Amino acid sequence: MSLLETYTDKGKGVLYLLFRLVFGGLFLMHGLTKFGIPSGTATDLASMMGVAGIVEILVGVTLVLGLFTRLTALFGIVQMLVAYFMVHFPQGLSPLANGGELALLYFAAFLVVLVYGNGEFSVESAVMKKETF
C-alpha cells in the first residue's frame, strides 16, 4: 500500500463529506439564484425555471445534511438530463459550445452520490443509524 493510499483510505469518510458539502452547497446556491438570492432576478415559481429552482434548493439542502441522498440524487440526475437535453443540446453537440458542461458535471456528481449514498458523516446516519434508501 502506498503512502497516498494510506491517507486516502483513512480519510475517505471525511473526503466524501467534503465532496457532499461542496456539491450540495453549490447546487443549493444555483437554486437560490433562480429566486434572486443573493442577487439577480427572481423567477416565477410556476415556471419551468421556478420548479427547477425548488428542486435545486431541496436537493442541495438534503445533500448538505446527508438525508435521503440516494433518492435526491435520482431527482438531480433527472433534472440535469432534462436541463441538458432541453436547454443545452439544441444549441449544438459540444457541451463546451452549448454551455452544458456544468449540467453534465452535476450529472456525474449525482452518479457518485447515487453509488455512495449519505456516507458515514450524515444526519441520517446519526439519527437513524442506517441509510433508508
C-alpha positions in Angstrom: 0.0 0.0 0.0 1.4 3.4 -1.0 1.6 6.4 1.3 -1.1 8.2 -0.7 -3.5 5.2 -0.3 -2.8 5.1 3.5 -4.0 8.6 3.9 -6.9 8.5 1.5 -8.2 5.3 3.0 -8.1 6.8 6.5 -9.8 10.0 5.4 -12.2 8.8 2.8 -15.3 9.4 5.0 -14.1 13.0 5.6 -13.2 13.5 1.9 -16.7 12.3 0.9 -18.3 14.6 3.5 -16.3 17.5 2.0 -17.4 16.5 -1.5 -21.1 16.2 -0.4 -20.9 19.6 1.4 -19.3 21.5 -1.6 -21.5 19.8 -4.2 -24.7 20.2 -2.2 -23.9 23.8 -1.3 -23.2 24.8 -4.9 -26.4 23.1 -6.1 -28.3 24.9 -3.4 -26.8 28.2 -4.5 -28.0 27.5 -8.1 -31.5 27.1 -6.8 -31.4 30.3 -4.6 -30.1 32.4 -7.5 -33.2 31.5 -9.5 -35.2 33.4 -6.9 -32.9 36.4 -6.7 -30.9 35.3 -3.7 -28.3 36.8 -3.1 -28.7 38.8 -6.3 -30.3 38.5 -9.7 -33.8 38.4 -11.0 -36.4 36.3 -9.3 -38.1 33.6 -11.4 -41.8 32.9 -11.3 -42.5 29.8 -9.1 -44.9 28.4 -11.7 -42.4 28.4 -14.5 -40.1 25.6 -15.5 -37.2 27.5 -14.0 -39.1 28.0 -10.8 -39.7 24.3 -10.5 -36.0 23.7 -11.2 -35.1 26.2 -8.5 -37.3 24.5 -5.9 -35.8 21.1 -6.8 -32.2 22.5 -6.6 -32.9 24.0 -3.2 -34.4 20.9 -1.8 -31.7 18.6 -3.3 -28.9 20.9 -2.1 -30.2 21.0 1.4 -30.6 17.2 1.6 -27.1 16.7 0.2 -25.6 19.1 2.7 -27.4 17.4 5.6 -27.0 13.9 4.4 -30.7 13.0 4.3 -32.1 10.6 1.7 -29.2 11.4 -0.6 -29.7 8.5 -3.0 -33.3 9.4 -3.5 -32.5 13.1 -4.1 -29.6 12.1 -6.4 -32.2 10.5 -8.6 -34.1 13.8 -8.7 -30.9 15.6 -9.5 -30.0 13.1 -12.3 -33.4 13.6 -13.9 -33.2 17.4 -13.6 -29.7 17.5 -15.1 -30.7 15.3 -18.1 -33.8 17.4 -18.7 -31.7 20.6 -18.4 -29.0 19.3 -20.8 -31.4 17.9 -23.5 -34.0 20.7 -23.3 -31.7 23.7 -22.9 -28.2 22.9 -24.0 -28.2 20.1 -26.5 -30.3 22.0 -29.1 -27.5 24.7 -29.1 -25.1 22.1 -30.5 -23.3 18.8 -29.8 -20.3 20.0 -27.8 -21.0 20.7 -24.1 -18.3 23.4 -24.2 -20.0 25.2 -27.1 -23.6 24.8 -25.9 -22.9 25.7 -22.3 -24.0 22.3 -20.9 -20.7 21.3 -19.3 -22.0 22.2 -15.8 -25.1 20.1 -16.2 -23.0 17.2 -17.3 -20.6 17.7 -14.3 -23.5 17.8 -11.9 -25.0 14.7 -13.6 -21.7 12.8 -13.0 -21.5 14.0 -9.4 -25.1 12.8 -8.8 -24.0 9.4 -10.1 -21.3 9.4 -7.4 -23.8 10.3 -4.7 -26.2 7.6 -6.0 -23.4 5.0 -5.5 -22.0 6.2 -2.2 -25.2 7.5 -0.5 -25.0 9.5 2.7 -21.6 8.4 3.8 -20.6 7.9 7.5 -21.0 11.6 8.4 -24.6 12.5 7.8 -27.7 13.4 9.7 -29.5 10.3 8.5 -26.7 8.0 9.7 -26.5 9.8 13.1 -30.3 9.8 13.7 -31.4 6.5 12.1 -28.1 4.6 12.4 -28.6 3.4 8.8 -29.4 4.6 5.3 -33.1 4.4 4.4 -32.9 4.3 0.7 
